[in-house]
Amino acid sequence: MWEREKLSLNRDFESISANVLEAKHALDNLYYNQKLEEEYSEAFTDICTAVDALMTARVDFENLRDKVMKNNV
């Protein structure tokens, strides 16, 4: 893979990872608000499930990025 493409791909993966972490951080801030959690418990459950899936995807992206950078794809 050409060096420029590697750098571009790396930036894209880092951007995806940062966005997922930002969403998780926002959820964590909401999670500690007991009143909101009690009033919207169903929504909180759905959001937690979605964020867990995003975190799994983030790890998969990190692993894929590492493989691509080593040209093992």
mmCIF file of the C-alpha atoms, coordinates in Angstrom:
data_MODEL
# 
_entry.id   MODEL 
# 
loop_
_atom_site.group_PDB 
_atom_site.id 
_atom_site.type_symbol 
_atom_site.label_atom_id 
_atom_site.label_alt_id 
_atom_site.label_comp_id 
_atom_site.label_asym_id 
_atom_site.label_entity_id 
_atom_site.label_seq_id 
_atom_site.pdbx_PDB_ins_code 
_atom_site.Cartn_x 
_atom_site.Cartn_y 
_atom_site.Cartn_z 
_atom_site.occupancy 
_atom_site.B_iso_or_equiv 
_atom_site.pdbx_formal_charge 
_atom_site.auth_seq_id 
_atom_site.auth_comp_id 
_atom_site.auth_asym_id 
_atom_site.auth_atom_id 
_atom_site.pdbx_PDB_model_num 
ATOM 1  C CA . MET A 1 1  ? 0.000   0.000  0.000  1.00 0.00 ? 1  MET A CA 1 
ATOM 2  C CA . TRP A 1 2  ? 1.301   3.451  -0.784 1.00 0.00 ? 2  TRP A CA 1 
ATOM 3  C CA . GLU A 1 3  ? 2.341   5.590  2.135  1.00 0.00 ? 3  GLU A CA 1 
ATOM 4  C CA . ARG A 1 4  ? -0.196  8.345  1.370  1.00 0.00 ? 4  ARG A CA 1 
ATOM 5  C CA . GLU A 1 5  ? -3.050  5.820  1.340  1.00 0.00 ? 5  GLU A CA 1 
ATOM 6  C CA . LYS A 1 6  ? -1.851  4.357  4.630  1.00 0.00 ? 6  LYS A CA 1 
ATOM 7  C CA . LEU A 1 7  ? -1.867  7.786  6.244  1.00 0.00 ? 7  LEU A CA 1 
ATOM 8  C CA . SER A 1 8  ? -5.339  8.554  4.901  1.00 0.00 ? 8  SER A CA 1 
ATOM 9  C CA . LEU A 1 9  ? -6.699  5.214  6.079  1.00 0.00 ? 9  LEU A CA 1 
ATOM 10 C CA . ASN A 1 10 ? -5.104  5.663  9.482  1.00 0.00 ? 10 ASN A CA 1 
ATOM 11 C CA . ARG A 1 11 ? -6.731  9.103  9.840  1.00 0.00 ? 11 ARG A CA 1 
ATOM 12 C CA . ASP A 1 12 ? -10.110 7.670  8.870  1.00 0.00 ? 12 ASP A CA 1 
ATOM 13 C CA . PHE A 1 13 ? -9.835  4.869  11.425 1.00 0.00 ? 13 PHE A CA 1 
ATOM 14 C CA . GLU A 1 14 ? -8.723  7.294  14.133 1.00 0.00 ? 14 GLU A CA 1 
ATOM 15 C CA . SER A 1 15 ? -11.675 9.562  13.336 1.00 0.00 ? 15 SER A CA 1 
ATOM 16 C CA . ILE A 1 16 ? -14.131 6.665  13.630 1.00 0.00 ? 16 ILE A CA 1 
ATOM 17 C CA . SER A 1 17 ? -12.537 5.584  16.890 1.00 0.00 ? 17 SER A CA 1 
ATOM 18 C CA . ALA A 1 18 ? -12.669 9.119  18.308 1.00 0.00 ? 18 ALA A CA 1 
ATOM 19 C CA . ASN A 1 19 ? -16.345 9.495  17.381 1.00 0.00 ? 19 ASN A CA 1 
ATOM 20 C CA . VAL A 1 20 ? -17.237 6.238  19.113 1.00 0.00 ? 20 VAL A CA 1 
ATOM 21 C CA . LEU A 1 21 ? -15.323 7.238  22.236 1.00 0.00 ? 21 LEU A CA 1 
ATOM 22 C CA . GLU A 1 22 ? -17.042 10.635 22.234 1.00 0.00 ? 22 GLU A CA 1 
ATOM 23 C CA . ALA A 1 23 ? -20.461 8.962  22.070 1.00 0.00 ? 23 ALA A CA 1 
ATOM 24 C CA . LYS A 1 24 ? -19.506 6.637  24.917 1.00 0.00 ? 24 LYS A CA 1 
ATOM 25 C CA . HIS A 1 25 ? -18.289 9.554  27.021 1.00 0.00 ? 25 HIS A CA 1 
ATOM 26 C CA . ALA A 1 26 ? -21.568 11.428 26.440 1.00 0.00 ? 26 ALA A CA 1 
ATOM 27 C CA . LEU A 1 27 ? -23.547 8.351  27.467 1.00 0.00 ? 27 LEU A CA 1 
ATOM 28 C CA . ASP A 1 28 ? -21.416 7.907  30.575 1.00 0.00 ? 28 ASP A CA 1 
ATOM 29 C CA . ASN A 1 29 ? -22.224 11.484 31.593 1.00 0.00 ? 29 ASN A CA 1 
ATOM 30 C CA . LEU A 1 30 ? -25.940 10.824 31.139 1.00 0.00 ? 30 LEU A CA 1 
ATOM 31 C CA . TYR A 1 31 ? -25.719 7.439  32.837 1.00 0.00 ? 31 TYR A CA 1 
ATOM 32 C CA . TYR A 1 32 ? -24.687 9.008  36.129 1.00 0.00 ? 32 TYR A CA 1 
ATOM 33 C CA . ASN A 1 33 ? -27.792 11.225 36.150 1.00 0.00 ? 33 ASN A CA 1 
ATOM 34 C CA . GLN A 1 34 ? -30.083 9.052  38.274 1.00 0.00 ? 34 GLN A CA 1 
ATOM 35 C CA . LYS A 1 35 ? -33.236 11.086 37.564 1.00 0.00 ? 35 LYS A CA 1 
ATOM 36 C CA . LEU A 1 36 ? -32.875 10.811 33.783 1.00 0.00 ? 36 LEU A CA 1 
ATOM 37 C CA . GLU A 1 37 ? -32.088 7.126  34.039 1.00 0.00 ? 37 GLU A CA 1 
ATOM 38 C CA . GLU A 1 38 ? -35.221 6.451  36.074 1.00 0.00 ? 38 GLU A CA 1 
ATOM 39 C CA . GLU A 1 39 ? -37.501 8.517  33.817 1.00 0.00 ? 39 GLU A CA 1 
ATOM 40 C CA . TYR A 1 40 ? -36.164 7.073  30.553 1.00 0.00 ? 40 TYR A CA 1 
ATOM 41 C CA . SER A 1 41 ? -34.994 3.602  31.558 1.00 0.00 ? 41 SER A CA 1 
ATOM 42 C CA . GLU A 1 42 ? -36.044 1.956  28.270 1.00 0.00 ? 42 GLU A CA 1 
ATOM 43 C CA . ALA A 1 43 ? -34.162 4.533  26.223 1.00 0.00 ? 43 ALA A CA 1 
ATOM 44 C CA . PHE A 1 44 ? -31.108 4.146  28.448 1.00 0.00 ? 44 PHE A CA 1 
ATOM 45 C CA . THR A 1 45 ? -31.143 0.389  27.935 1.00 0.00 ? 45 THR A CA 1 
ATOM 46 C CA . ASP A 1 46 ? -31.344 0.818  24.158 1.00 0.00 ? 46 ASP A CA 1 
ATOM 47 C CA . ILE A 1 47 ? -28.555 3.392  24.159 1.00 0.00 ? 47 ILE A CA 1 
ATOM 48 C CA . CYS A 1 48 ? -26.307 1.203  26.320 1.00 0.00 ? 48 CYS A CA 1 
ATOM 49 C CA . THR A 1 49 ? -26.828 -1.708 23.937 1.00 0.00 ? 49 THR A CA 1 
ATOM 50 C CA . ALA A 1 50 ? -26.018 0.472  20.930 1.00 0.00 ? 50 ALA A CA 1 
ATOM 51 C CA . VAL A 1 51 ? -22.897 1.919  22.546 1.00 0.00 ? 51 VAL A CA 1 
ATOM 52 C CA . ASP A 1 52 ? -21.680 -1.562 23.471 1.00 0.00 ? 52 ASP A CA 1 
ATOM 53 C CA . ALA A 1 53 ? -22.041 -2.548 19.811 1.00 0.00 ? 53 ALA A CA 1 
ATOM 54 C CA . LEU A 1 54 ? -20.144 0.583  18.771 1.00 0.00 ? 54 LEU A CA 1 
ATOM 55 C CA . MET A 1 55 ? -17.324 -0.204 21.186 1.00 0.00 ? 55 MET A CA 1 
ATOM 56 C CA . THR A 1 56 ? -17.079 -3.702 19.720 1.00 0.00 ? 56 THR A CA 1 
ATOM 57 C CA . ALA A 1 57 ? -16.959 -2.216 16.221 1.00 0.00 ? 57 ALA A CA 1 
ATOM 58 C CA . ARG A 1 58 ? -14.273 0.204  17.385 1.00 0.00 ? 58 ARG A CA 1 
ATOM 59 C CA . VAL A 1 59 ? -12.072 -2.667 18.552 1.00 0.00 ? 59 VAL A CA 1 
ATOM 60 C CA . ASP A 1 60 ? -12.670 -4.472 15.257 1.00 0.00 ? 60 ASP A CA 1 
ATOM 61 C CA . PHE A 1 61 ? -11.662 -1.323 13.362 1.00 0.00 ? 61 PHE A CA 1 
ATOM 62 C CA . GLU A 1 62 ? -8.503  -1.033 15.450 1.00 0.00 ? 62 GLU A CA 1 
ATOM 63 C CA . ASN A 1 63 ? -7.583  -4.634 14.665 1.00 0.00 ? 63 ASN A CA 1 
ATOM 64 C CA . LEU A 1 64 ? -8.331  -4.145 10.971 1.00 0.00 ? 64 LEU A CA 1 
ATOM 65 C CA . ARG A 1 65 ? -6.258  -0.976 10.878 1.00 0.00 ? 65 ARG A CA 1 
ATOM 66 C CA . ASP A 1 66 ? -3.317  -2.782 12.441 1.00 0.00 ? 66 ASP A CA 1 
ATOM 67 C CA . LYS A 1 67 ? -3.562  -5.559 9.839  1.00 0.00 ? 67 LYS A CA 1 
ATOM 68 C CA . VAL A 1 68 ? -3.797  -3.078 6.980  1.00 0.00 ? 68 VAL A CA 1 
ATOM 69 C CA . MET A 1 69 ? -0.800  -1.138 8.245  1.00 0.00 ? 69 MET A CA 1 
ATOM 70 C CA . LYS A 1 70 ? 1.202   -4.372 8.321  1.00 0.00 ? 70 LYS A CA 1 
ATOM 71 C CA . ASN A 1 71 ? -0.153  -5.367 4.883  1.00 0.00 ? 71 ASN A CA 1 
ATOM 72 C CA . ASN A 1 72 ? -1.647  -8.572 6.304  1.00 0.00 ? 72 ASN A CA 1 
ATOM 73 C CA . VAL A 1 73 ? -5.053  -8.103 4.682  1.00 0.00 ? 73 VAL A CA 1 
# 
